């Protein structure tokens, strides 16, 4: 058995050290399945939660369902698990209809694992028994052997006889992960699995969890409201809003080519300006910008990421704005810039040492790769 580092108390705050994770590459692989949502709709008491949504997850793919609370992420996941049944549309696993007009396959026969946000461990069962619970098709001896191997992989085999209340939040998350993958599901669904962890633990637990998921090779859907987390974990991201799919693709695709301002705002702070296309370019409060293929007369929403707004001392160029505030935040300076004619201040992120200070008049340029332009009528 792996020797674990014991829990110790350190410093005046008595910070507990988490047990080390087990050896990488030891989680057993499963046979991944493709998952398809086809024109799925759902409602609670007449209130639409998912609306005519179609989405495909390839075998072995990690998909992050991203969106604000109440957008339908968890509902869609519960439909996949069979815990909820949609009003219309179909759900297919490996091409087999598991929910739709042709019938309904109960959750326990879908080969789907579900990991809840609150972990949902059984408080009256030991850690070992919690993991064994999902292995009902095996005899007790075989089930315990499988469970102990998984507990060793997540670094908790030394706590097999403990009960959930004796574990920290990070340790409970590991037990929930072990229980979810124990039956070797072809599809694993995880509902905001890291939201209950403090930042000190979250990055480590998330990285180790993703390593285990890659080892199992299961198709995985992870619900999150954190765009950075989605970008770090997902092969693909599905961004939802009010029950609808806004955009589906890689993190690079959603960041570089957002479908609308809503999608763009999800991945970055934005300075939003009104623009109108003239023969000389896009006329904005900070000057002319290239118009590309937009026809003359078009009204546009011009969005500039803070690190794409480039202020400089107004010497050779005319002053466009004035710095009202500068804040040093480590690797960057945050500038607040007031521009005449704009109701809202602009924000820029620049490297320290520029010499720019509050009270200075500045000219403004932009980095084209951080300027996003949308039709004003269909921007949001």
C-alpha positions in Angstrom: 0.0 0.0 0.0 1.0 3.6 -0.7 2.3 5.4 2.4 0.4 8.6 2.9 1.6 11.7 4.5 -0.2 12.1 7.8 -2.4 15.0 8.5 -0.4 17.6 10.3 -1.1 21.0 11.8 1.1 23.8 10.8 1.4 27.5 11.6 -0.8 29.6 13.8 -3.9 28.7 11.7 -3.3 25.0 12.0 -3.6 24.3 8.2 -4.2 20.7 7.4 -2.1 19.0 4.8 -4.1 17.0 2.3 -3.1 13.4 1.6 -1.0 12.8 -1.5 -2.8 11.5 -4.6 -1.9 8.0 -5.7 0.3 7.0 -8.6 -0.7 8.4 -12.0 -1.7 6.0 -14.7 -3.4 3.4 -12.4 -7.1 4.3 -12.9 -8.7 1.7 -15.1 -10.0 2.7 -18.5 -13.6 2.3 -19.6 -15.2 2.1 -23.0 -16.3 5.7 -23.9 -19.6 6.4 -25.5 -20.9 9.2 -27.7 -23.7 11.3 -26.3 -26.2 13.3 -28.4 -28.9 15.7 -27.4 -31.4 16.2 -30.3 -33.8 19.1 -30.2 -34.3 18.7 -26.4 -36.7 20.9 -24.5 -37.7 20.9 -20.8 -39.7 23.0 -18.5 -40.5 23.2 -14.7 -44.1 24.2 -14.0 -44.4 25.8 -17.4 -41.1 27.7 -17.1 -38.7 26.7 -19.9 -35.4 25.5 -18.7 -34.0 24.0 -21.9 -35.2 25.1 -25.3 -34.8 23.1 -28.5 -31.2 22.3 -27.8 -29.0 20.0 -30.0 -25.5 19.1 -28.9 -23.1 16.2 -29.6 -20.3 14.9 -27.3 -17.8 12.6 -29.0 -16.6 9.4 -27.3 -13.8 10.2 -24.8 -14.4 14.0 -25.0 -14.5 16.3 -22.0 -17.3 18.9 -22.5 -17.8 21.8 -20.2 -21.3 23.1 -19.9 -20.9 26.8 -19.1 -23.3 29.5 -18.2 -24.9 31.6 -15.5 -27.0 30.0 -12.7 -30.4 29.0 -14.0 -29.4 28.8 -17.7 -30.3 25.1 -17.9 -26.8 23.5 -17.5 -27.7 21.2 -14.6 -31.1 20.3 -16.1 -29.4 19.2 -19.3 -27.0 17.0 -17.3 -29.9 15.5 -15.3 -31.7 14.7 -18.6 -28.6 12.9 -19.8 -28.5 10.9 -16.6 -32.2 10.0 -16.7 -32.9 11.8 -13.4 -35.1 14.2 -15.4 -37.2 13.5 -18.6 -37.4 16.1 -21.3 -40.7 17.3 -22.8 -39.5 16.8 -26.4 -36.5 15.7 -28.3 -34.2 12.7 -27.9 -31.1 11.7 -26.0 -28.9 9.0 -27.6 -25.9 7.2 -26.1 -23.7 5.4 -28.7 -26.6 5.9 -31.2 -29.1 4.2 -28.9 -32.1 6.3 -27.9 -32.2 6.3 -24.1 -34.9 9.0 -23.8 -37.4 10.0 -26.5 -40.5 9.0 -28.4 -39.3 5.3 -28.6 -39.0 4.9 -24.9 -37.1 5.7 -21.7 -34.1 3.8 -20.3 -33.8 4.2 -16.5 -30.6 5.8 -15.0 -29.1 2.6 -13.7 -29.2 1.0 -17.2 -27.6 3.8 -19.1 -23.9 3.3 -18.1 -23.8 6.9 -16.8 -22.0 8.1 -13.7 -23.2 11.1 -11.8 -21.2 13.2 -9.4 -23.2 15.8 -7.5 -22.2 19.3 -6.5 -22.5 18.5 -2.7 -20.8 15.1 -3.3 -23.9 13.3 -1.7 -21.8 10.8 0.3 -23.8 8.5 2.6 -23.0 9.8 6.1 -23.8 6.4 7.8 -21.4 4.5 5.5 -17.6 4.2 5.7 -15.5 5.7 2.9 -15.0 2.2 1.6 -18.7 1.3 1.6 -19.5 4.6 -0.2 -17.3 3.5 -3.1 -18.5 -0.1 -3.0 -22.1 1.1 -3.2 -21.9 1.6 -7.0 -20.4 -1.9 -7.6 -23.6 -3.9 -6.9 -22.9 -6.3 -9.8 -19.8 -7.6 -8.1 -19.4 -9.9 -5.1 -18.4 -8.2 -1.9 -14.7 -9.3 -2.0 -14.2 -8.2 -5.6 -16.1 -4.9 -5.0 -13.9 -4.1 -2.0 -10.7 -4.9 -4.0 -11.9 -2.5 -6.8 -12.9 0.2 -4.3 -9.6 0.0 -2.4 -7.7 0.3 -5.7 -9.6 3.5 -6.5 -9.1 4.9 -3.0 -5.4 4.3 -3.4 -5.5 6.2 -6.8 -7.1 9.2 -5.1 -4.8 8.9 -2.1 -7.3 7.9 0.5 -6.9 4.1 1.0 -5.6 4.9 4.5 -9.0 6.4 5.3 -11.1 3.5 4.0 -12.8 2.9 7.4 -13.4 6.6 8.2 -16.7 8.3 7.7 -17.4 11.3 5.5 -17.8 13.8 8.4 -14.1 13.1 9.4 -12.8 14.2 6.0 -12.1 17.7 4.6 -14.0 19.1 1.6 -11.1 18.2 -0.7 -11.0 14.6 0.6 -14.8 14.2 0.3 -14.5 15.4 -3.3 -12.0 12.6 -4.0 -14.3 10.0 -2.4 -17.1 11.2 -4.6 -14.9 10.9 -7.7 -13.8 7.4 -6.8 -17.5 6.4 -6.3 -18.5 7.9 -9.6 -15.8 6.1 -11.7 -15.9 2.8 -9.8 -18.6 1.2 -12.1 -16.5 2.4 -15.1 -19.3 4.4 -16.7 -19.0 5.1 -20.4 -20.3 8.7 -19.7 -19.5 10.6 -16.5 -21.5 13.7 -15.5 -20.1 16.2 -12.9 -22.1 19.1 -11.5 -19.8 21.9 -10.5 -17.5 19.4 -8.7 -15.0 22.0 -7.5 -17.2 24.8 -6.4 -17.2 23.8 -2.7 -13.4 23.9 -2.5 -11.3 27.0 -1.4 -8.9 28.4 -3.9 -5.9 26.9 -2.0 -7.1 23.4 -2.9 -9.1 23.9 -6.1 -6.3 24.0 -8.7 -4.6 20.9 -7.3 -7.8 18.9 -6.9 -9.0 19.9 -10.4 -5.7 19.0 -12.1 -5.5 15.6 -10.4 -9.2 14.9 -11.2 -8.6 15.7 -14.9 -5.6 13.4 -14.9 -7.8 10.6 -13.6 -10.6 11.4 -16.1 -8.0 11.1 -18.9 -6.9 7.8 -17.6 -10.4 6.4 -17.5 -11.1 7.7 -21.0 -14.8 8.2 -20.2 -16.9 10.7 -22.1 -17.4 13.5 -19.5 -19.7 16.5 -19.1 -18.6 19.0 -16.4 -21.0 21.8 -15.4 -19.4 25.0 -14.4 -20.1 28.8 -14.3 -16.4 29.6 -14.3 -15.0 30.4 -17.8 -11.4 30.0 -16.8 -12.2 26.6 -15.3 -14.0 25.6 -18.5 -11.1 26.7 -20.7 -8.6 24.7 -18.5 -10.6 21.5 -18.5 -12.7 21.1 -21.6 -11.9 19.7 -25.0 -15.0 21.6 -26.0 -17.2 24.2 -24.3 -21.0 24.6 -24.7 -22.1 28.0 -23.6 -25.7 28.3 -22.6 -28.1 31.2 -21.9 -31.7 31.0 -20.8 -32.0 27.4 -21.8 -30.5 27.8 -25.3 -27.1 26.9 -26.7 -25.2 30.1 -27.5 -22.0 28.6 -28.9 -20.2 25.3 -29.0 -16.5 24.8 -29.8 -13.0 24.9 -28.5 -11.9 27.4 -25.9 -9.8 29.2 -28.6 -12.8 29.4 -30.9 -15.1 30.8 -28.3 -12.5 33.3 -27.1 -11.3 34.5 -30.6 -14.6 34.3 -32.4 -17.5 34.7 -30.0 -21.0 34.5 -31.4 -22.2 37.7 -29.8 -21.4 40.2 -27.0 -22.8 37.9 -24.4 -20.3 35.2 -25.4 -17.4 37.7 -25.6 -18.2 39.0 -22.1 -18.1 35.6 -20.6 -14.4 35.1 -21.4 -13.1 38.7 -20.9 -13.9 42.1 -19.6 -14.8 44.4 -22.4 -14.9 48.1 -23.2 -18.1 48.6 -25.3 -18.4 51.5 -27.8 -20.9 52.5 -30.3 -19.7 52.7 -33.9 -21.0 53.7 -37.3 -19.4 52.7 -40.6 -18.3 55.6 -42.8 -16.3 55.7 -46.0 -13.2 56.3 -43.8 -13.8 53.4 -41.4 -15.7 52.8 -38.2 -16.3 56.1 -36.4 -16.1 55.7 -32.6 -15.5 58.0 -29.5 -11.8 57.0 -29.6 -11.2 57.5 -33.3 -11.5 55.6 -36.5 -11.1 51.8 -36.7 -10.8 49.6 -39.8 -14.3 48.7 -41.1 -13.4 45.5 -42.8 -16.4 44.2 -44.9 -19.1 46.2 -42.9 -21.2 48.3 -45.3 -21.3 52.1 -45.0 -24.1 53.1 -42.6 -23.9 50.0 -40.4 -24.4 50.6 -36.7 -22.0 48.5 -34.7 -21.1 47.4 -31.2 -17.3 47.7 -30.9 -15.8 45.7 -28.0 -12.2 46.2 -27.0 -10.5 43.9 -24.4 -8.6 45.9 -21.7 -5.2 44.6 -22.8 -6.1 45.6 -26.4 -6.6 49.2 -25.5 -3.2 50.9 -25.9 -2.8 54.3 -24.2 0.3 56.5 -24.7 1.3 59.9 -23.6 -0.4 62.5 -25.9 2.6 64.2 -27.4 2.8 63.5 -31.1 -0.8 62.3 -31.2 -3.9 64.2 -30.1 -5.3 63.5 -26.6 -8.4 61.3 -26.6 -8.8 60.7 -22.8 -7.4 61.3 -19.4 -6.2 58.7 -16.8 -8.4 59.0 -13.7 -6.9 56.1 -11.8 -3.9 53.7 -11.9 -3.7 50.6 -9.8 -0.7 48.2 -9.7 -1.9 44.6 -9.4 1.4 42.6 -9.8 2.1 41.8 -13.4 -0.1 44.6 -14.7 -1.2 48.2 -14.2 -4.9 48.8 -14.4 -5.8 52.2 -15.9 -9.2 53.9 -15.7 -9.5 56.4 -18.6 -12.2 59.0 -19.0 -13.1 59.9 -22.6 -15.3 62.9 -23.5 -18.6 61.9 -24.9 -18.6 58.5 -23.2 -20.8 57.8 -20.2 -18.7 55.0 -19.0 -15.0 54.9 -18.3 -12.6 52.7 -20.3 -10.3 50.2 -18.7 -6.8 49.3 -19.9 -4.3 46.6 -18.8 -0.7 47.5 -19.4 2.7 46.4 -18.2 4.2 48.3 -15.2 6.9 50.8 -15.9 5.1 52.7 -18.8 5.3 56.0 -16.9 1.6 56.6 -17.3 0.0 58.1 -14.2 -3.3 59.4 -13.0 -4.1 62.9 -14.4 -2.2 62.4 -17.7 -3.8 63.0 -21.0 -3.4 60.1 -23.4 -3.8 59.1 -27.0 -5.5 55.7 -27.6 -4.7 53.0 -30.0 -6.0 49.4 -30.3 -4.6 46.0 -31.0 -6.8 44.6 -33.8 -6.8 41.0 -32.4 -8.5 42.3 -29.2 -11.2 44.3 -31.0 -14.5 42.4 -31.5 -17.2 43.9 -33.7 -20.8 43.0 -33.8 -24.0 44.3 -35.5 -25.5 46.6 -32.9 -29.0 45.2 -33.5 -28.0 41.5 -32.9 -25.1 42.0 -30.6 -26.7 40.7 -27.3 
